[in-house]
Structures are given as structure tokens and as C-alpha cells.
Amino acid sequence: MKTSKFLLIIILFISIHSFAQSQMEEKREQIKTLKVGFITNELALTPDEAAKFWPIYNAYEDKQFEIKHQKMKAFKERMDSDLDKMNEKEASALLAQMQSNDDELYQIRKKFISNLKNILPATKIIKLKKAEDDFNRKLLQQYRNKGSRK
């Protein structure tokens, strides 16, 4: 009897966890779709530019997401622990890993821009940065507005 209750609880937990993950993935895809439309509109990409731009941009975004959310997750967990108990050697190692991730993000951004120079004029690359910032600002503002209505 205890085993069946335990099994039922585990199945319920896994179901809830899977449902939450699928909802988060769906939200992420919705945001990505909105971002694509926003950037396409802001940059006024020609069909030829768009055909070359989006595969490079998507690969860049995927790599950036991986670094930020996979590698940084371990650091966040570590930083959420009791920092007062961390010794100097552990703190130095964590700091070095954080700097390494920042360097990696910088290098992929640098490579991304270098690749874009073969596809887009410099003015559109600058507009891309502005469009990304504007999109993120609008997304954050909508999130804040949604939270204040509750």
C-alpha cells in the first residue's frame, strides 16, 4: 500500500513538472516569434538578407541561451547557497568560471557580428542591437504591467 501511494506521488510530481516545462517552452517560443517579427520589421530586411540572416541569428541565440541558462545555472545554485560559508579558494574558482562564461559570451557576440558584416550593412547591424534592446525593454515593461494588475 505504501509503495503504491509513493508511486502515485512520484507520477503526479513528474506530470506537474513536465506540464510546467512545456508551458515554459511554449512561452519561450511565443516570445521568440514576437522577437522575430519585431526585428524583421525594425531592420527592414530584404528577402535575400533575411534568408542569410536568420540562420546565423538563430544559431547565435541558441548558443547564447545555452551559455546563459545551462552553464550559469550551476553558478546560480552555488551563489544561492550560503555565501558566508564559502572560502576564498572556492570564491576565486567561482569568480574565474563566471569570467570565463562572460568571455565566451563576448567571443560568440564578436563572431556573430563578424559573420553579419558579410550579410548586412553596418547600419543594419547597429539597428539590430537597438531592436534587441527595444524588444527586451518592451517585454520587460509588459511583464511589469501584467504583474501590477494582479
N, CA, C and O atoms as a GROMACS GRO file, in nm:
protein
  600
    1MET      N    1   0.082  -0.120   0.000
    1MET     CA    2   0.000   0.000   0.000
    1MET      C    3   0.086   0.126   0.000
    1MET      O    4   0.060   0.220  -0.075
    2LYS      N    5   0.189   0.128   0.084
    2LYS     CA    6   0.277   0.244   0.090
    2LYS      C    7   0.348   0.264  -0.044
    2LYS      O    8   0.367   0.377  -0.089
    3THR      N    9   0.388   0.156  -0.106
    3THR     CA   10   0.458   0.164  -0.233
    3THR      C   11   0.370   0.225  -0.341
    3THR      O   12   0.416   0.307  -0.420
    4SER      N   13   0.243   0.186  -0.344
    4SER     CA   14   0.154   0.240  -0.447
    4SER      C   15   0.128   0.389  -0.424
    4SER      O   16   0.119   0.465  -0.520
    5LYS      N   17   0.116   0.432  -0.298
    5LYS     CA   18   0.099   0.575  -0.270
    5LYS      C   19   0.224   0.653  -0.311
    5LYS      O   20   0.215   0.761  -0.370
    6PHE      N   21   0.337   0.597  -0.278
    6PHE     CA   22   0.463   0.661  -0.313
    6PHE      C   23   0.477   0.673  -0.465
    6PHE      O   24   0.518   0.777  -0.517
    7LEU      N   25   0.443   0.566  -0.535
    7LEU     CA   26   0.450   0.565  -0.681
    7LEU      C   27   0.354   0.668  -0.740
    7LEU      O   28   0.387   0.738  -0.836
    8LEU      N   29   0.235   0.676  -0.682
    8LEU     CA   30   0.136   0.774  -0.728
    8LEU      C   31   0.187   0.917  -0.709
    8LEU      O   32   0.170   1.001  -0.797
    9ILE      N   33   0.250   0.944  -0.597
    9ILE     CA   34   0.304   1.077  -0.569
    9ILE      C   35   0.415   1.110  -0.668
    9ILE      O   36   0.421   1.222  -0.719
   10ILE      N   37   0.503   1.014  -0.696
   10ILE     CA   38   0.611   1.036  -0.792
   10ILE      C   39   0.556   1.064  -0.931
   10ILE      O   40   0.603   1.156  -0.999
   11ILE      N   41   0.457   0.988  -0.975
   11ILE     CA   42   0.396   1.009  -1.106
   11ILE      C   43   0.330   1.145  -1.113
   11ILE      O   44   0.341   1.215  -1.214
   12LEU      N   45   0.262   1.184  -1.006
   12LEU     CA   46   0.198   1.315  -1.002
   12LEU      C   47   0.302   1.426  -1.010
   12LEU      O   48   0.283   1.524  -1.084
   13PHE      N   49   0.410   1.413  -0.937
   13PHE     CA   50   0.517   1.513  -0.939
   13PHE      C   51   0.578   1.524  -1.078
   13PHE      O   52   0.600   1.635  -1.127
   14ILE      N   53   0.605   1.412  -1.142
   14ILE     CA   54   0.663   1.413  -1.276
   14ILE      C   55   0.567   1.477  -1.375
   14ILE      O   56   0.610   1.551  -1.464
   15SER      N   57   0.439   1.450  -1.361
   15SER     CA   58   0.339   1.509  -1.451
   15SER      C   59   0.334   1.660  -1.437
   15SER      O   60   0.332   1.733  -1.536
   16ILE      N   61   0.334   1.707  -1.312
   16ILE     CA   62   0.330   1.852  -1.287
   16ILE      C   63   0.455   1.918  -1.342
   16ILE      O   64   0.449   2.023  -1.405
   17HIS      N   65   0.570   1.855  -1.318
   17HIS     CA   66   0.697   1.909  -1.365
   17HIS      C   67   0.699   1.916  -1.518
   17HIS      O   68   0.743   2.016  -1.575
   18SER      N   69   0.653   1.812  -1.585
   18SER     CA   70   0.650   1.809  -1.731
   18SER      C   71   0.557   1.915  -1.786
   18SER      O   72   0.587   1.980  -1.886
   19PHE      N   73   0.443   1.933  -1.721
   19PHE     CA   74   0.346   2.033  -1.765
   19PHE      C   75   0.405   2.173  -1.752
   19PHE      O   76   0.391   2.255  -1.843
   20ALA      N   77   0.472   2.200  -1.641
   20ALA     CA   78   0.534   2.332  -1.619
   20ALA      C   79   0.642   2.358  -1.724
   20ALA      O   80   0.653   2.469  -1.776
   21GLN      N   81   0.723   2.255  -1.754
   21GLN     CA   82   0.828   2.272  -1.855
   21GLN      C   83   0.769   2.300  -1.992
   21GLN      O   84   0.820   2.384  -2.065
   22SER      N   85   0.661   2.229  -2.027
   22SER     CA   86   0.602   2.251  -2.160
   22SER      C   87   0.541   2.391  -2.168
   22SER      O   88   0.544   2.453  -2.274
   23GLN      N   89   0.485   2.441  -2.058
   23GLN     CA   90   0.431   2.577  -2.058
   23GLN      C   91   0.543   2.679  -2.075
   23GLN      O   92   0.529   2.776  -2.150
   24MET      N   93   0.654   2.658  -2.007
   24MET     CA   94   0.767   2.750  -2.019
   24MET      C   95   0.823   2.748  -2.161
   24MET      O   96   0.857   2.852  -2.216
   25GLU      N   97   0.832   2.630  -2.219
   25GLU     CA   98   0.884   2.617  -2.356
   25GLU      C   99   0.789   2.686  -2.454
   25GLU      O  100   0.833   2.750  -2.549
   26GLU      N  101   0.659   2.673  -2.430
   26GLU     CA  102   0.560   2.738  -2.516
   26GLU      C  103   0.573   2.890  -2.506
   26GLU      O  104   0.568   2.959  -2.608
   27LYS      N  105   0.589   2.942  -2.385
   27LYS     CA  106   0.607   3.087  -2.366
   27LYS      C  107   0.734   3.134  -2.436
   27LYS      O  108   0.735   3.239  -2.501
   28ARG      N  109   0.841   3.056  -2.423
   28ARG     CA  110   0.968   3.091  -2.487
   28ARG      C  111   0.951   3.098  -2.639
   28ARG      O  112   1.005   3.188  -2.703
   29GLU      N  113   0.877   3.005  -2.696
   29GLU     CA  114   0.853   3.005  -2.840
   29GLU      C  115   0.767   3.125  -2.882
   29GLU      O  116   0.790   3.184  -2.987
   30GLN      N  117   0.668   3.160  -2.800
   30GLN     CA  118   0.586   3.277  -2.830
   30GLN      C  119   0.671   3.404  -2.831
   30GLN      O  120   0.657   3.488  -2.920
   31ILE      N  121   0.758   3.417  -2.732
   31ILE     CA  122   0.845   3.533  -2.725
   31ILE      C  123   0.939   3.536  -2.844
   31ILE      O  124   0.964   3.642  -2.903
   32LYS      N  125   0.991   3.420  -2.881
   32LYS     CA  126   1.082   3.412  -2.996
   32LYS      C  127   1.011   3.456  -3.124
   32LYS      O  128   1.069   3.528  -3.206
   33THR      N  129   0.887   3.413  -3.142
   33THR     CA  130   0.809   3.451  -3.260
   33THR      C  131   0.787   3.603  -3.264
   33THR      O  132   0.801   3.665  -3.368
   34LEU      N  133   0.752   3.660  -3.149
   34LEU     CA  134   0.733   3.805  -3.141
   34LEU      C  135   0.863   3.879  -3.172
   34LEU      O  136   0.863   3.982  -3.239
   35LYS      N  137   0.973   3.826  -3.122
   35LYS     CA  138   1.103   3.889  -3.143
   35LYS      C  139   1.142   3.885  -3.290
   35LYS      O  140   1.193   3.984  -3.344
   36VAL      N  141   1.118   3.773  -3.356
   36VAL     CA  142   1.148   3.762  -3.499
   36VAL      C  143   1.071   3.867  -3.578
   36VAL      O  144   1.127   3.935  -3.664
   37GLY      N  145   0.942   3.880  -3.549
   37GLY     CA  146   0.860   3.980  -3.618
   37GLY      C  147   0.908   4.121  -3.592
   37GLY      O  148   0.914   4.204  -3.683
   38PHE      N  149   0.942   4.148  -3.466
   38PHE     CA  150   0.988   4.281  -3.428
   38PHE      C  151   1.118   4.317  -3.499
   38PHE      O  152   1.131   4.425  -3.556
   39ILE      N  153   1.214   4.226  -3.495
   39ILE     CA  154   1.344   4.251  -3.557
   39ILE      C  155   1.330   4.264  -3.710
   39ILE      O  156   1.390   4.352  -3.770
   40THR      N  157   1.251   4.176  -3.770
   40THR     CA  158   1.230   4.183  -3.915
   40THR      C  159   1.174   4.319  -3.954
   40THR      O  160   1.217   4.379  -4.052
   41ASN      N  161   1.078   4.366  -3.877
   41ASN     CA  162   1.016   4.495  -3.905
   41ASN      C  163   1.114   4.610  -3.884
   41ASN      O  164   1.122   4.701  -3.967
   42GLU      N  165   1.188   4.606  -3.776
   42GLU     CA  166   1.281   4.715  -3.743
   42GLU      C  167   1.398   4.723  -3.842
   42GLU      O  168   1.443   4.833  -3.875
   43LEU      N  169   1.446   4.610  -3.887
   43LEU     CA  170   1.562   4.610  -3.978
   43LEU      C  171   1.523   4.625  -4.124
   43LEU      O  172   1.608   4.656  -4.208
   44ALA      N  173   1.397   4.604  -4.156
   44ALA     CA  174   1.350   4.609  -4.295
   44ALA      C  175   1.440   4.523  -4.383
   44ALA      O  176   1.496   4.570  -4.482
   45LEU      N  177   1.453   4.396  -4.345
   45LEU     CA  178   1.539   4.304  -4.419
   45LEU      C  179   1.481   4.272  -4.556
   45LEU      O  180   1.361   4.253  -4.570
   46THR      N  181   1.568   4.267  -4.656
   46THR     CA  182   1.526   4.222  -4.788
   46THR      C  183   1.511   4.070  -4.779
   46THR      O  184   1.564   4.008  -4.686
   47PRO      N  185   1.440   4.009  -4.873
   47PRO     CA  186   1.428   3.862  -4.869
   47PRO      C  187   1.564   3.791  -4.871
   47PRO      O  188   1.583   3.690  -4.802
   48ASP      N  189   1.657   3.843  -4.949
   48ASP     CA  190   1.791   3.783  -4.957
   48ASP      C  191   1.863   3.797  -4.823
   48ASP      O  192   1.926   3.702  -4.776
   49GLU      N  193   1.856   3.916  -4.763
   49GLU     CA  194   1.919   3.938  -4.632
   49GLU      C  195   1.858   3.848  -4.526
   49GLU      O  196   1.928   3.787  -4.446
   50ALA      N  197   1.725   3.839  -4.527
   50ALA     CA  198   1.655   3.757  -4.427
   50ALA      C  199   1.695   3.610  -4.439
   50ALA      O  200   1.714   3.542  -4.338
   51ALA      N  201   1.706   3.561  -4.562
   51ALA     CA  202   1.741   3.420  -4.583
   51ALA      C  203   1.880   3.388  -4.528
   51ALA      O  204   1.904   3.277  -4.480
   52LYS      N  205   1.970   3.485  -4.534
   52LYS     CA  206   2.105   3.463  -4.483
   52LYS      C  207   2.116   3.499  -4.334
   52LYS      O  208   2.192   3.437  -4.259
   53PHE      N  209   2.040   3.598  -4.292
   53PHE     CA  210   2.049   3.649  -4.154
   53PHE      C  211   1.993   3.553  -4.050
   53PHE      O  212   2.058   3.526  -3.950
   54TRP      N  213   1.872   3.502  -4.072
   54TRP     CA  214   1.803   3.426  -3.967
   54TRP      C  215   1.874   3.298  -3.924
   54TRP      O  216   1.876   3.270  -3.804
   55PRO      N  217   1.932   3.221  -4.014
   55PRO     CA  218   2.006   3.103  -3.966
   55PRO      C  219   2.124   3.140  -3.874
   55PRO      O  220   2.150   3.073  -3.774
   56ILE      N  221   2.194   3.247  -3.909
   56ILE     CA  222   2.307   3.291  -3.827
   56ILE      C  223   2.257   3.346  -3.693
   56ILE      O  224   2.313   3.316  -3.588
   57TYR      N  225   2.151   3.425  -3.698
   57TYR     CA  226   2.096   3.484  -3.576
   57TYR      C  227   2.042   3.375  -3.483
   57TYR      O  228   2.066   3.378  -3.362
   58ASN      N  229   1.971   3.279  -3.539
   58ASN     CA  230   1.914   3.171  -3.457
   58ASN      C  231   2.024   3.087  -3.392
   58ASN      O  232   2.012   3.048  -3.276
   59ALA      N  233   2.130   3.058  -3.466
   59ALA     CA  234   2.242   2.981  -3.409
   59ALA      C  235   2.308   3.060  -3.296
   59ALA      O  236   2.343   3.004  -3.192
   60TYR      N  237   2.323   3.189  -3.317
   60TYR     CA  238   2.381   3.277  -3.214
   60TYR      C  239   2.292   3.278  -3.090
   60TYR      O  240   2.342   3.263  -2.978
   61GLU      N  241   2.163   3.296  -3.108
   61GLU     CA  242   2.069   3.299  -2.996
   61GLU      C  243   2.070   3.168  -2.918
   61GLU      O  244   2.068   3.167  -2.795
   62ASP      N  245   2.074   3.056  -2.991
   62ASP     CA  246   2.076   2.925  -2.926
   62ASP      C  247   2.202   2.906  -2.842
   62ASP      O  248   2.196   2.858  -2.729
   63LYS      N  249   2.315   2.944  -2.897
   63LYS     CA  250   2.442   2.932  -2.824
   63LYS      C  251   2.442   3.024  -2.702
   63LYS      O  252   2.486   2.984  -2.594
   64GLN      N  253   2.394   3.144  -2.720
   64GLN     CA  254   2.387   3.239  -2.609
   64GLN      C  255   2.294   3.186  -2.499
   64GLN      O  256   2.326   3.195  -2.380
   65PHE      N  257   2.181   3.131  -2.538
   65PHE     CA  258   2.087   3.074  -2.441
   65PHE      C  259   2.152   2.959  -2.365
   65PHE      O  260   2.139   2.948  -2.243
   66GLU      N  261   2.222   2.874  -2.438
   66GLU     CA  262   2.289   2.760  -2.374
   66GLU      C  263   2.388   2.808  -2.267
   66GLU      O  264   2.389   2.757  -2.155
   67ILE      N  265   2.468   2.904  -2.302
   67ILE     CA  266   2.568   2.955  -2.207
   67ILE      C  267   2.501   3.018  -2.086
   67ILE      O  268   2.536   2.990  -1.972
   68LYS      N  269   2.403   3.103  -2.113
   68LYS     CA  270   2.339   3.174  -2.003
   68LYS      C  271   2.258   3.083  -1.912
   68LYS      O  272   2.262   3.097  -1.790
   69HIS      N  273   2.185   2.990  -1.971
   69HIS     CA  274   2.092   2.912  -1.890
   69HIS      C  275   2.146   2.776  -1.844
   69HIS      O  276   2.101   2.725  -1.742
   70GLN      N  277   2.237   2.720  -1.914
   70GLN     CA  278   2.291   2.592  -1.873
   70GLN      C  279   2.412   2.610  -1.782
   70GLN      O  280   2.416   2.559  -1.670
   71LYS      N  281   2.509   2.683  -1.831
   71LYS     CA  282   2.632   2.699  -1.754
   71LYS      C  283   2.613   2.790  -1.633
   71LYS      O  284   2.667   2.764  -1.526
   72MET      N  285   2.535   2.895  -1.650
   72MET     CA  286   2.513   2.988  -1.540
   72MET      C  287   2.426   2.927  -1.431
   72MET      O  288   2.430   2.971  -1.316
   73LYS      N  289   2.347   2.827  -1.467
   73LYS     CA  290   2.260   2.762  -1.369
   73LYS      C  291   2.342   2.706  -1.253
   73LYS      O  292   2.303   2.719  -1.137
   74ALA      N  293   2.453   2.645  -1.284
   74ALA     CA  294   2.539   2.590  -1.179
   74ALA      C  295   2.592   2.701  -1.088
   74ALA      O  296   2.602   2.682  -0.967
   75PHE      N  297   2.625   2.815  -1.147
   75PHE     CA  298   2.674   2.926  -1.067
   75PHE      C  299   2.564   2.984  -0.979
   75PHE      O  300   2.588   3.018  -0.863
   76LYS      N  301   2.444   2.993  -1.034
   76LYS     CA  302   2.333   3.047  -0.957
   76LYS      C  303   2.304   2.958  -0.837
   76LYS      O  304   2.281   3.008  -0.727
   77GLU      N  305   2.306   2.829  -0.858
   77GLU     CA  306   2.283   2.737  -0.746
   77GLU      C  307   2.390   2.756  -0.640
   77GLU      O  308   2.361   2.755  -0.520
   78ARG      N  309   2.511   2.773  -0.684
   78ARG     CA  310   2.622   2.793  -0.590
   78ARG      C  311   2.607   2.926  -0.516
   78ARG      O  312   2.634   2.934  -0.397
   79MET      N  313   2.565   3.029  -0.588
   79MET     CA  314   2.551   3.160  -0.527
   79MET      C  315   2.429   3.166  -0.435
   79MET      O  316   2.426   3.248  -0.343
   80ASP      N  317   2.330   3.081  -0.460
   80ASP     CA  318   2.213   3.076  -0.372
   80ASP      C  319   2.245   3.006  -0.241
   80ASP      O  320   2.172   3.022  -0.142
   81SER      N  321   2.353   2.931  -0.239
   81SER     CA  322   2.393   2.865  -0.115
   81SER      C  323   2.447   2.972  -0.020
   81SER      O  324   2.452   3.090  -0.054
   82ASP      N  325   2.486   2.930   0.096
   82ASP     CA  326   2.534   3.023   0.198
   82ASP      C  327   2.672   3.077   0.159
   82ASP      O  328   2.773   3.009   0.175
   83LEU      N  329   2.674   3.198   0.108
   83LEU     CA  330   2.799   3.258   0.062
   83LEU      C  331   2.895   3.286   0.177
   83LEU      O  332   3.017   3.290   0.157
   84ASP      N  333   2.842   3.304   0.295
   84ASP     CA  334   2.928   3.330   0.411
   84ASP      C  335   3.015   3.210   0.446
   84ASP      O  336   3.120   3.224   0.510
   85LYS      N  337   2.972   3.091   0.404
   85LYS     CA  338   3.049   2.970   0.432
   85LYS      C  339   3.150   2.937   0.322
   85LYS      O  340   3.228   2.843   0.336
   86MET      N  341   3.148   3.014   0.213
   86MET     CA  342   3.240   2.990   0.102
   86MET      C  343   3.378   3.043   0.140
   86MET      O  344   3.392   3.156   0.186
   87ASN      N  345   3.479   2.958   0.119
   87ASN     CA  346   3.615   3.005   0.150
   87ASN      C  347   3.671   3.082   0.030
   87ASN      O  348   3.611   3.084  -0.077
   88GLU      N  349   3.785   3.143   0.048
   88GLU     CA  350   3.846   3.229  -0.054
   88GLU      C  351   3.880   3.151  -0.181
   88GLU      O  352   3.864   3.201  -0.292
   89LYS      N  353   3.927   3.029  -0.164
   89LYS     CA  354   3.965   2.947  -0.280
   89LYS      C  355   3.841   2.913  -0.363
   89LYS      O  356   3.845   2.920  -0.486
   90GLU      N  357   3.732   2.876  -0.298
   90GLU     CA  358   3.608   2.845  -0.368
   90GLU      C  359   3.552   2.970  -0.438
   90GLU      O  360   3.505   2.963  -0.551
   91ALA      N  361   3.560   3.083  -0.370
   91ALA     CA  362   3.511   3.208  -0.427
   91ALA      C  363   3.594   3.246  -0.550
   91ALA      O  364   3.540   3.292  -0.650
   92SER      N  365   3.724   3.228  -0.542
   92SER     CA  366   3.811   3.260  -0.656
   92SER      C  367   3.782   3.170  -0.774
   92SER      O  368   3.781   3.215  -0.889
   93ALA      N  369   3.758   3.042  -0.747
   93ALA     CA  370   3.725   2.948  -0.855
   93ALA      C  371   3.592   2.985  -0.920
   93ALA      O  372   3.579   2.981  -1.043
   94LEU      N  373   3.493   3.020  -0.839
   94LEU     CA  374   3.363   3.060  -0.892
   94LEU      C  375   3.374   3.187  -0.974
   94LEU      O  376   3.312   3.199  -1.080
   95LEU      N  377   3.451   3.282  -0.926
   95LEU     CA  378   3.473   3.407  -0.999
   95LEU      C  379   3.541   3.381  -1.134
   95LEU      O  380   3.504   3.440  -1.235
   96ALA      N  381   3.639   3.293  -1.135
   96ALA     CA  382   3.709   3.258  -1.259
   96ALA      C  383   3.613   3.194  -1.359
   96ALA      O  384   3.620   3.223  -1.479
   97GLN      N  385   3.524   3.108  -1.312
   97GLN     CA  386   3.426   3.045  -1.401
   97GLN      C  387   3.328   3.149  -1.456
   97GLN      O  388   3.290   3.143  -1.573
   98MET      N  389   3.288   3.242  -1.372
   98MET     CA  390   3.197   3.347  -1.418
   98MET      C  391   3.264   3.433  -1.525
   98MET      O  392   3.201   3.468  -1.625
   99GLN      N  393   3.389   3.467  -1.505
   99GLN     CA  394   3.462   3.546  -1.603
   99GLN      C  395   3.480   3.468  -1.733
   99GLN      O  396   3.473   3.525  -1.842
  100SER      N  397   3.503   3.340  -1.722
  100SER     CA  398   3.517   3.255  -1.840
  100SER      C  399   3.388   3.255  -1.922
  100SER      O  400   3.392   3.264  -2.045
  101ASN      N  401   3.274   3.245  -1.855
  101ASN     CA  402   3.146   3.249  -1.925
  101ASN      C  403   3.122   3.384  -1.990
  101ASN      O  404   3.074   3.392  -2.103
  102ASP      N  405   3.157   3.492  -1.920
  102ASP     CA  406   3.144   3.625  -1.978
  102ASP      C  407   3.231   3.638  -2.102
  102ASP      O  408   3.189   3.694  -2.203
  103ASP      N  409   3.354   3.585  -2.095
  103ASP     CA  410   3.444   3.588  -2.210
  103ASP      C  411   3.385   3.509  -2.327
  103ASP      O  412   3.392   3.552  -2.442
  104GLU      N  413   3.328   3.393  -2.295
  104GLU     CA  414   3.269   3.310  -2.400
  104GLU      C  415   3.152   3.383  -2.467
  104GLU      O  416   3.138   3.379  -2.589
  105LEU      N  417   3.067   3.448  -2.387
  105LEU     CA  418   2.957   3.526  -2.443
  105LEU      C  419   3.008   3.639  -2.532
  105LEU      O  420   2.953   3.665  -2.639
  106TYR      N  421   3.113   3.705  -2.488
  106TYR     CA  422   3.173   3.813  -2.567
  106TYR      C  423   3.228   3.759  -2.699
  106TYR      O  424   3.208   3.820  -2.804
  107GLN      N  425   3.294   3.645  -2.695
  107GLN     CA  426   3.354   3.588  -2.816
  107GLN      C  427   3.247   3.545  -2.917
  107GLN      O  428   3.265   3.565  -3.037
  108ILE      N  429   3.137   3.486  -2.869
  108ILE     CA  430   3.033   3.447  -2.966
  108ILE      C  431   2.964   3.570  -3.023
  108ILE      O  432   2.922   3.569  -3.139
  109ARG      N  433   2.950   3.677  -2.943
  109ARG     CA  434   2.891   3.801  -2.995
  109ARG      C  435   2.983   3.862  -3.101
  109ARG      O  436   2.937   3.910  -3.205
  110LYS      N  437   3.113   3.859  -3.074
  110LYS     CA  438   3.212   3.913  -3.167
  110LYS      C  439   3.209   3.835  -3.299
  110LYS      O  440   3.212   3.894  -3.407
  111LYS      N  441   3.203   3.703  -3.291
  111LYS     CA  442   3.197   3.618  -3.410
  111LYS      C  443   3.066   3.642  -3.486
  111LYS      O  444   3.064   3.648  -3.609
  112PHE      N  445   2.958   3.656  -3.412
  112PHE     CA  446   2.827   3.682  -3.471
  112PHE      C  447   2.830   3.811  -3.553
  112PHE      O  448   2.784   3.813  -3.667
  113ILE      N  449   2.883   3.917  -3.495
  113ILE     CA  450   2.890   4.045  -3.566
  113ILE      C  451   2.981   4.033  -3.688
  113ILE      O  452   2.950   4.088  -3.794
  114SER      N  453   3.090   3.962  -3.673
  114SER     CA  454   3.180   3.940  -3.786
  114SER      C  455   3.108   3.869  -3.900
  114SER      O  456   3.125   3.905  -4.017
  115ASN      N  457   3.029   3.768  -3.867
  115ASN     CA  458   2.951   3.696  -3.969
  115ASN      C  459   2.846   3.785  -4.034
  115ASN      O  460   2.820   3.776  -4.153
  116LEU      N  461   2.786   3.873  -3.953
  116LEU     CA  462   2.683   3.962  -4.006
  116LEU      C  463   2.739   4.064  -4.105
  116LEU      O  464   2.670   4.108  -4.197
  117LYS      N  465   2.864   4.102  -4.085
  117LYS     CA  466   2.925   4.202  -4.173
  117LYS      C  467   2.928   4.155  -4.318
  117LYS      O  468   2.936   4.237  -4.410
  118ASN      N  469   2.923   4.023  -4.340
  118ASN     CA  470   2.921   3.967  -4.475
  118ASN      C  471   2.781   3.967  -4.535
  118ASN      O  472   2.764   3.940  -4.654
  119ILE      N  473   2.681   3.996  -4.452
  119ILE     CA  474   2.541   3.987  -4.496
  119ILE      C  475   2.470   4.122  -4.495
  119ILE      O  476   2.398   4.156  -4.588
  120LEU      N  477   2.493   4.198  -4.387
  120LEU     CA  478   2.421   4.323  -4.367
  120LEU      C  479   2.515   4.442  -4.365
  120LEU      O  480   2.632   4.429  -4.328
  121PRO      N  481   2.464   4.558  -4.405
  121PRO     CA  482   2.546   4.678  -4.388
  121PRO      C  483   2.558   4.712  -4.238
  121PRO      O  484   2.476   4.670  -4.157
  122ALA      N  485   2.661   4.787  -4.205
  122ALA     CA  486   2.688   4.822  -4.065
  122ALA      C  487   2.569   4.892  -4.000
  122ALA      O  488   2.542   4.873  -3.882
  123THR      N  489   2.498   4.973  -4.077
  123THR     CA  490   2.383   5.045  -4.020
  123THR      C  491   2.276   4.949  -3.971
  123THR      O  492   2.214   4.974  -3.867
  124LYS      N  493   2.253   4.840  -4.043
  124LYS     CA  494   2.153   4.742  -4.000
  124LYS      C  495   2.202   4.661  -3.881
  124LYS      O  496   2.121   4.618  -3.798
  125ILE      N  497   2.330   4.640  -3.870
  125ILE     CA  498   2.384   4.569  -3.753
  125ILE      C  499   2.364   4.654  -3.628
  125ILE      O  500   2.330   4.602  -3.522
  126ILE      N  501   2.386   4.784  -3.641
  126ILE     CA  502   2.361   4.876  -3.530
  126ILE      C  503   2.211   4.878  -3.497
  126ILE      O  504   2.173   4.876  -3.380
  127LYS      N  505   2.127   4.881  -3.600
  127LYS     CA  506   1.982   4.878  -3.579
  127LYS      C  507   1.940   4.748  -3.511
  127LYS      O  508   1.844   4.748  -3.433
  128LEU      N  509   2.008   4.640  -3.540
  128LEU     CA  510   1.979   4.511  -3.476
  128LEU      C  511   1.999   4.522  -3.325
  128LEU      O  512   1.913   4.480  -3.247
  129LYS      N  513   2.109   4.579  -3.285
  129LYS     CA  514   2.137   4.596  -3.142
  129LYS      C  515   2.028   4.680  -3.076
  129LYS      O  516   1.980   4.647  -2.968
  130LYS      N  517   1.991   4.788  -3.142
  130LYS     CA  518   1.885   4.874  -3.089
  130LYS      C  519   1.752   4.799  -3.085
  130LYS      O  520   1.678   4.810  -2.987
  131ALA      N  521   1.722   4.724  -3.189
  131ALA     CA  522   1.596   4.648  -3.194
  131ALA      C  523   1.591   4.544  -3.082
  131ALA      O  524   1.487   4.526  -3.018
  132GLU      N  525   1.703   4.475  -3.057
  132GLU     CA  526   1.708   4.377  -2.948
  132GLU      C  527   1.684   4.445  -2.813
  132GLU      O  528   1.606   4.397  -2.731
  133ASP      N  529   1.750   4.558  -2.793
  133ASP     CA  530   1.733   4.631  -2.667
  133ASP      C  531   1.590   4.681  -2.652
  133ASP      O  532   1.531   4.670  -2.544
  134ASP      N  533   1.533   4.737  -2.760
  134ASP     CA  534   1.395   4.786  -2.755
  134ASP      C  535   1.297   4.673  -2.728
  134ASP      O  536   1.204   4.688  -2.648
  135PHE      N  537   1.318   4.559  -2.793
  135PHE     CA  538   1.229   4.445  -2.771
  135PHE      C  539   1.236   4.399  -2.626
  135PHE      O  540   1.132   4.376  -2.563
  136ASN      N  541   1.356   4.386  -2.574
  136ASN     CA  542   1.371   4.342  -2.434
  136ASN      C  543   1.309   4.441  -2.337
  136ASN      O  544   1.248   4.402  -2.238
  137ARG      N  545   1.323   4.569  -2.366
  137ARG     CA  546   1.264   4.673  -2.281
  137ARG      C  547   1.111   4.664  -2.284
  137ARG      O  548   1.046   4.672  -2.179
  138LYS      N  549   1.054   4.646  -2.404
  138LYS     CA  550   0.909   4.635  -2.416
  138LYS      C  551   0.857   4.508  -2.348
  138LYS      O  552   0.752   4.509  -2.284
  139LEU      N  553   0.930   4.401  -2.362
  139LEU     CA  554   0.891   4.275  -2.299
  139LEU      C  555   0.892   4.290  -2.147
  139LEU      O  556   0.798   4.245  -2.080
  140LEU      N  557   0.995   4.351  -2.095
  140LEU     CA  558   1.004   4.374  -1.951
  140LEU      C  559   0.892   4.466  -1.903
  140LEU      O  560   0.834   4.443  -1.797
  141GLN      N  561   0.862   4.569  -1.981
  141GLN     CA  562   0.754   4.662  -1.944
  141GLN      C  563   0.620   4.589  -1.941
  141GLN      O  564   0.540   4.612  -1.851
  142GLN      N  565   0.594   4.502  -2.039
  142GLN     CA  566   0.470   4.426  -2.040
  142GLN      C  567   0.462   4.334  -1.919
  142GLN      O  568   0.356   4.319  -1.858
  143TYR      N  569   0.573   4.273  -1.885
  143TYR     CA  570   0.578   4.185  -1.768
  143TYR      C  571   0.547   4.264  -1.641
  143TYR      O  572   0.471   4.218  -1.556
  144ARG      N  573   0.606   4.382  -1.630
  144ARG     CA  574   0.580   4.467  -1.512
  144ARG      C  575   0.435   4.509  -1.507
  144ARG      O  576   0.374   4.504  -1.401
  145ASN      N  577   0.379   4.550  -1.621
  145ASN     CA  578   0.239   4.592  -1.626
  145ASN      C  579   0.147   4.477  -1.591
  145ASN      O  580   0.048   4.496  -1.520
  146LYS      N  581   0.178   4.359  -1.638
  146LYS     CA  582   0.096   4.241  -1.608
  146LYS      C  583   0.100   4.210  -1.458
  146LYS      O  584  -0.001   4.174  -1.398
  147GLY      N  585   0.219   4.224  -1.398
  147GLY     CA  586   0.233   4.197  -1.256
  147GLY      C  587   0.162   4.298  -1.168
  147GLY      O  588   0.115   4.264  -1.060
  148SER      N  589   0.153   4.422  -1.213
  148SER     CA  590   0.087   4.526  -1.131
  148SER      C  591  -0.064   4.517  -1.136
  148SER      O  592  -0.132   4.573  -1.050
  149ARG      N  593  -0.118   4.447  -1.235
  149ARG     CA  594  -0.263   4.432  -1.247
  149ARG      C  595  -0.321   4.325  -1.154
  149ARG      O  596  -0.441   4.323  -1.127
  150LYS      N  597  -0.234   4.238  -1.105
  150LYS     CA  598  -0.281   4.127  -1.022
  150LYS      C  599  -0.323   4.173  -0.886
  150LYS      O  600  -0.365   4.092  -0.804
   0.00000   0.00000   0.00000
